[in-house]
């Protein structure tokens, strides 16, 4: 699968510590319920854990969610 990560219109950084053991469903519910944002508007959501050198990114590519773990 080839995804162009330069095309998203928005990049949102979720402030605070997020449990990086959470999966796609839980992170999507967190965005929709706590922040009231639309997950399907061509945006990347970045989550940081307790250690500030590890991130998870949630992205909707038009067909499904992609969950990236960055360390």
C-alpha positions in Angstrom: 0.0 0.0 0.0 1.4 3.4 -1.0 0.1 6.4 0.9 1.1 10.0 0.1 1.5 11.5 3.6 2.1 15.0 2.1 -1.5 15.3 1.0 -3.4 15.7 4.4 -4.8 19.1 4.9 -4.5 19.1 8.7 -2.2 17.6 11.3 -3.5 17.6 14.9 -1.4 16.8 17.9 -3.3 15.5 20.8 -2.0 17.1 24.0 -1.2 15.0 27.1 -0.2 11.4 27.5 -2.1 8.8 25.6 -1.8 5.1 26.3 -0.1 3.8 23.2 -1.5 0.3 23.8 -4.8 1.6 22.4 -5.8 0.5 18.9 -7.5 2.1 16.0 -11.0 1.9 17.4 -10.2 3.4 20.8 -8.1 6.2 19.4 -10.9 7.0 16.9 -13.5 7.1 19.7 -11.2 9.4 21.7 -11.0 11.9 18.8 -14.7 11.8 18.0 -16.1 11.9 21.6 -13.6 14.0 23.5 -12.8 16.5 20.8 -15.9 16.3 18.6 -13.8 16.2 15.4 -14.5 14.5 12.1 -12.1 11.7 11.5 -12.7 11.6 7.8 -11.7 15.1 6.7 -8.2 14.3 5.4 -6.4 14.8 8.7 -3.6 13.0 10.6 -3.9 12.8 14.4 -0.7 12.4 16.4 -0.7 10.8 19.9 2.3 10.9 22.3 2.8 8.4 25.1 4.6 8.9 28.4 8.0 8.7 26.6 8.3 11.7 24.3 10.2 9.7 21.7 7.3 7.5 20.7 4.2 8.5 18.7 1.1 6.9 17.1 -0.5 8.5 14.1 -4.1 7.8 12.9 -5.0 8.6 9.3 -8.0 7.9 7.2 -6.9 7.2 3.6 -10.3 7.0 2.0 -10.6 3.2 2.3 -9.8 2.6 6.0 -7.7 3.8 8.9 -3.9 3.5 9.0 -2.2 3.3 12.4 1.4 4.2 12.4 3.8 3.6 15.3 6.7 6.0 15.2 9.8 5.6 17.5 
